């Protein structure tokens, strides 16, 4: 695997982890888009469904 491909994979994975931790949907969207751009530049097909990574906001826990 070329060195750039390895770097791009690590960077994309880091961007996706960051997108999962932010509460701002615009920031998360931007990070996911950047990760997708990195994947496109490597010429590899995506190994994960990027849309599946974006999760619904957590519902608050309530005491019944």
Buried (B, 14 or more C-beta within 10 A) or exposed (E): EEEEBEEBBEBBEEBBEBBEEEEEEEEBEBBBEBBBEBBEEBEBEEEEEBEEBBEEEEEEEEEE
